[in-house]
Amino acid sequence: MIFEAGQRVVFIGDSITDCGRRDAHAPYGNGYMSLVRAYALARHPGTGLTWVNRGVGGDTVRDLAARWERDAIAERPDWLSVMIGINDVWRAFTGRPAEAVPLPEFEDTLRTLLRRAVDATGCRLVLADPYVIEPDRADPHRAESDRYVAVVAALADELGALHVATQRAFDDVLAVSPPDLWAADRIHPGLPGHTVLADAFARVMLPVT
């Protein structure tokens, strides 16, 4: 396990992280973040970790920038997990192109936010890929998303962050199953899809030794 006793672990992102954490499923949501917390508690019950969910549905990296001080830095994380980029791409394919975030802006903004968090809090970073649950890599949405995935992987390497390859995790299950088993819209997973995500996070954050 990467954590030390008593540490504070903050997850931030869009609706995939949010998952009702602000209403019916407060405070952790009912998605991958809650599952990762449950895994950690079950495997290491004496660590006394504090878990915080700061996902907000619909967010792009622009929205993260607007709330970064309040929802990331002010939380004083020891570990900060960031999964963003799905909406930055998806907006271009849902009739809202002005809200899509071009790749150079996405990269520059995310790098700035991450460095600011590390400088202000000394936190360690966990970066997770955006994804689309689509096996055809020639599909326009998938092909564009893969460009953002590559940026996140490069930033993880640049900043010494742990990297959660969520697109690869879905690709593994898509090799033997249809996309609608995991999400009706290729984006928002049901419980099985969130379990795929949680497993990918657990392999990085809670490796079994």
Summary of the structure (lengths in Angstrom):
residues: 209
radius of gyration: 16.0
end to end distance: 8.5
largest distance: 48.6
contacts: 715
relative contact order: 0.16
helix: 51%
strand: 13%
